[in-house]
């Protein structure tokens, strides 16, 4: 290589279940909205449920198609094809379509670096850069169907890279730039990516993070990659460079032509693979295809955010998560909106960075996560109070249940009591928002994502697939296919079927399989959905999905660890926190420094997000007679509550007592 608060102690669910009042949409907001009354929305929803295909068929007509589809849906459970026979292109719809009218010179992207560097790209400029990047990819041997991994910070080039892939039909596989080398390598290998796009560095909390170094490390065990395209921002001295493999982004783009016709792709052509945690140790490559994904991303952005041409839309998610795909990039651009993008940490250099940017840039729609809201809430009202937030007209929330306290704080201190809040429920697998208020129509109840959107047949059912009575908890399922749904788990259709379509079916012997979300929910007397959180082995920490098994495998790969169990516990700030129980190998010393070391090790193996918030050493783990770890008991211990219920299957009560009294802590 050469060189170049404290809320009361009660579980999140209890808080959620404590329903508070209902907030009707402000009248002025409704008057200017696409759907301006609850009765109108109910009508649209009812109609759409009678004939969802008709509904989505109409929505699809708002996009550009090179060739129209001949069939709206082909459903061979559990495999769906939408807009069959149609030909389209995601990038063409996001950019080219806007170049012939008034949006040509409109800002598509307004970006601010953590160091306050600024860049603006109009639709015309963004299109030009994307075409160059697409040609550069082609010149590097990338063809339609080849997978391209994107490991990038929140800089405009990340958006350019995503759209360039879409333009030539190369499915992108964006990996969150906070993931470790081994997590990145695993995802690159699973997708068999041919090329990686990264950057020399980015700013985070005033420091420089170097993703290119992580890529170098990851590629030691990912031989499918032939080229690495590096956005050299010039902020890292002596970026490591492998001649023949590494390619300078700006160099190849400057040589590439700005003329690159968008590939005419089949509606079912893969658009992207995005890895997410499931209930096993191995992340799942969620595969989304083109036509259906675009239709739902475009529709939901337009209606849930009631997007207007004058808006400056800021979704604070990282492009490494599905929210970044659908609501930083595709949804807003498909609607010709202006997106705001920020590179750095939310509290840098001070806790009012968000409010400062909203004031300076006059941001009108803010879409963020409850964990961020709770973090701001802890620091008090004085930070947002310093700023004029009158440009805001709508607020959104995503990623986990928003507890009513955080909802109220958001409403009062950020929305100043004027802005509706849309609490949007969806998943990596669903592609786009599924359950959410429409801001001019739906009265909000803090803590509830309200009602399924038109065209979405969500229900809360029991094991037999029968809707449960109002107020009773059950499984959240989607009964009919929807356009943005995942098509499969990349390379593993059997796991797709098993994971999502084998748990709950329509009542009756030959009932069709329902899509099982992995979430529990209940409906109240008004039919509003209250999400109760995951009911599988998936944790939701700060709105990020983690698999308990993935963390356990990381723990046991540490040389000092013999056995480990991981559970989630409620946390006031992060929603859930990772709680680890670890049995050490003989001769290891269970002291604080080993605890720290093991925690850091998990951070390095997966990502800092996965680091246990608490780690307990225990000589034994409580197990059933058949050897299964008793997670329910561990969860109760982790939450600090008394252990209830039947423990007669416990093999070693001593282990439990020790854990409870925290002898080893
Ligand atoms: O448990 C639900 C929770 O996040 C899970 C999906 O996580 P992920 O695929 O990472 O996507 C996050 C962003 C879309 C869901 O199964 N979740 C997401 N949004 C909400 C939510 N829980 C309650 N309310 C929400 N608004």
Boltz pocket constraint, residues with backbone or C-beta under 6 A from the ligand:
constraints:
  - pocket:
      binder: B
      contacts: [[A, 276], [A, 322], [A, 323], [A, 397], [A, 398], [A, 399], [A, 400], [A, 401], [A, 402], [A, 423], [A, 424], [A, 425], [A, 426], [A, 427], [A, 428], [A, 429], [A, 435], [A, 449], [A, 517], [A, 518], [A, 519], [A, 531], [A, 533], [A, 534], [A, 540], [A, 543], [A, 544], [A, 545]]
      max_distance: 6.0
